[in-house]
Amino acid sequence: MARLASVPVAIPFDPAKASSHQKVEYLHALWRADIDPFVFVGVAHRLGYSLRCYWDVRADMPVLTPLILH
């Protein structure tokens, strides 16, 4: 079972005051840094995005999908 990283990821800015561009750039930087996908989803949630992550057994890799909330 996957779990979050032992060291929490600190967001270097106030998410409530950040522009959407700043949030997306930060997420791009994290993705390029190849962090754990479950940690990435946790940070995305903290920034106000709705994603889910699951492991695709056939592809042997994580899959990120947006959540559509009704």
WOKASUL-V558972 format. One record per helix or strand of 2 or more residues. SS is the DSSP state (helix for helix, strand for strand). FROM is the first residue (numbers start at 0). TO is the last residue. If there is no record, write none. Layout:
<<SS;FROM;TO> <SS;FROM;TO>>
This chain:
<<helix;19;31> <helix;36;45> <strand;50;55> <strand;60;65>>
